[in-house]
Structure formats: structure tokens, C-alpha cells
Amino acid sequence: MSEADEQIAVIEYCELLGIPVYHIPNEGKRSVYAGAKLKRQGLRKGVPDLCIPVAKGRYHSLYIEMKAEGGKATREQADWIYLLRGQGMCAAVCEGARNAIGLIDEYMALCDTPR
């Protein structure tokens, strides 16, 4: 399966269980003008693909960089994962929907953050 197909499977899983999730669309082909405008608006290379904005355990939210089987994170993606972890997020690179769903299940099973 392609990375896009793997990601669709993860989104469908989250929707089935009522887990809030959104995609951060950093990829795609654009004109030089459109790319420059998006960069000025805050587009950042390497930001993870998915965010689950739910606080669990000691984490504020979960970020997932999706990869197809055998895919590897870029340097920019690894840098964002490191930065997000340093800010109290759970962040990981997941190869395939199965790994991402496993991480989501583990994350959602954590105790709720005390209020």
C-alpha cells in the first residue's frame, strides 16, 4: 500500500472509534509562488502528517509521521519529532497503518491527564 493508502486506513480507524484526528498537509506540488505564500503562512517542511489533539498520561497530544512499509523519515521530519517530544508531545514515525494504529491504541489507553 502507498503511504496515502496507509494514512487513509488510520484516519478511518480513528473515525470509527471517535478519536479526533487531523492531517497536516505539508506535501504536494505547488507553483513557486504558491509554495512561498504557504511558507509565509506557516507551512513547515517535516511537520508530522497526523495529529491526535488529545491529552493522555504526561503527553499533550500525539503526532504521527506516516511512512509506507520500508519508508524512512527525512532529517526535517526527525528534527520535528525531536522538537515535539521536547515540548511534551508523544511523537513517532510509523511504518504502515498497523504500526500507527498500534501506537494510537497504546496512547489512548494511557490514563487521562489530571486537570
N, C-alpha and C positions, 0 to 999 in steps of 0.2 A: 504494500500500500504506500501511496505517496504521503509526504508529511501533511499535506492538506487533508487527505482522507483520514489519517490518524487523528488529526485535530478535530475533525467533524465528529468522529466517534466519541471523543472526550466530551465535546460540547453536548452531544445528545445524551450521554450518560448523566452529566450534571443536570441537564434539564429534566430528565426522567426522575431524578431524586430531589429536585427543587433546590439544588445548590447554585447560588448566584455565581456566574462566571462571565467574563468578557474577554474578547480578543483585542489585542493591541496591534493594529495593522501597520507595522513598520516596513513590511516588504512591498514589493511591487515596482513595476516600471513606470517612470514618470518623465515628463519633459524636464529639462534643466530648470526652467522657470518654476514649474510646479514643485519640484524637489526642494529648491531653495526656499520657496514660500513655506512649505511644510516644516522645513528645518527651523525657520524663524518662528513658527507657531509651536515648536516644542518637540518635533519628531526627533528621536534619538536612535542612532544605529545601535543594535544589540539588545534593546529592551526586550524582555521575555514576551512570548506570544500570548500567554493567558494569565489572567489574574482572577483569583477567588477572594473577594473582599470580605472575608470572614475571619475574625479573631479567634484563635484557638490556642490553648496552652499559653506559651510565652510569646507566641507569634501574633503579629498584627494582620497578616494576610498571607496567601500562598501565591507565588509566581512560578509558572512553568514555561520553560523554553522547550518547545516540541521539536523532536527530530524523528525522521523516519528511521527504521532499523539500520544501524550502521552509520548514522549521521553523527557528526561531531560539532560541538559548539565553536563559534569563532572566538577570537580574542576579545572582541567587543562584548559578545554575549557572556563570556566568562567573567569579564570585568563587572557587568551589571549584576550577575548572580552574587558576586562577592560584595558589591556595594549594598544590595538589598538585604543580604544576610546581616551585614553590619548595622543595618537600620532596624533590625528586629523582625524582618520578614522571613518566612520559610521560602526558599527559592532553590530550584533544581532544574537540571536538564533531564528530560525523559525521552528515551528512545521508544517510540511506539505508544499506542493508546493503552495497551495493557499495563505498561510501567507507569504511565501518568495516572491511570485510574487507581492503581495500587497506592500511589502516593496520596492521591486525593482521599481515598478511604482511610488511610493511616492518619492523615491530617484532620479529617472531620471527626475521627474517633477521639482526638485529644480533648481533654476537659476544657470547658469554656473558660475564657479569660475572666477573672474576677472583676467586678465593676466597682 
